[in-house]
Amino acid sequence: MVTARWLAFCWGCLACAAMAYFLLAWLTQENNPLRHELGIGFAMALLYGWPAWVGLPVLVLWRRELPARERLLFLSPVVIAAVLFVVVSALGVP
């Protein structure tokens, strides 16, 4: 169970990093003729991160003996991805 939790955490961190990269590149490269490709990259990172978005809450909240700091650490990729998704939805980008 510990291995699955860490694997989902690393997967979520990788997906969050890809989402942040594509979002920042989309926001800063206004004159890029292939700017829409960056939006597609953001969406693909969001979709490829689904095992972490589903697995982390289940793996973390199911184990009640974890301290609050560890729960916060393990759930941080899910929270960051949700915040990035809300930002993208509010801005109307990609």
N, C-alpha and C positions, 0 to 999 in steps of 0.2 A: 504494500500500500504506500509506503514511503517513497519507493522508486516511482510509482505512477504519479504521485503528487509532484515530485521534483521534475519529472518529465513533462507533465502538463504545465508546470510553472515556466520551465525553459521554453516550451513551445509558445506559451502566451507572451513571454518577453520578446521572443523573436518576431512574432506577429505584430506586437505593439511597436517595435522598432521599425518594422517595414511600413506600418501605417503612418507613423510620425514622419518618416523620411519622405514618403510620397505626398503627404499633405503639405509639408514644408516646401518641397520642390514645386508643388502645384501653386502654392501661394506666392512664391518668389520668382517664378519664371513666367512672367506675363507675356513676353514676346515669343515664347517657344511655340513653333507651329505644331508640335506634337504634344501640346499641353494636355489634351484629353487622355493621352496614354497614361499620364501620371494619376489621373482620377481612376482609371481602370486598375492601375497598380494598387491604389488604396483599397478599392473594393475587393480585389483578389486577396490582399493580405487579411482583410476583415473576414472573408469567407474561409480562407485556409486556417484561420485561427479558431474555427468553431470547436475543435476538440478541447481546447483550453477553456473557451467561454462556457462550455457545458460541463466539462470535467472538474475544473477547479472548485466551483462552489460545492459540488457534490462531495469531492474528496476532502475538502477542508471542513465544511460544516458537519459532515457525517462523523468526523473524529472530534468529539467534544473535549478531549483532554489536551488539545493544543492550546498554548497560551495565546492571549489576545494579540500580542505582537506578531506571532507566527501566522495567525489567521489573517491579519492585515497584510503581511508580506505576501502570502500566497494569493490573496484576492486582489492585490494591486494591479496585475495585468488586466483583469476583467474590468476593474474600475476605470483604468486608463483608456482601455478600448471603448468603453461606454461613453466616456467624456469626449474622446475624439469623434465618435460617431455622432454625438449630439452637436458638437461644434460644426461638423460637416453638414449635418442636416439643417442647422440654423443658418449657416452661411449660404447654403444652396450651391456649394461647390461640388466638384466632380459629378 
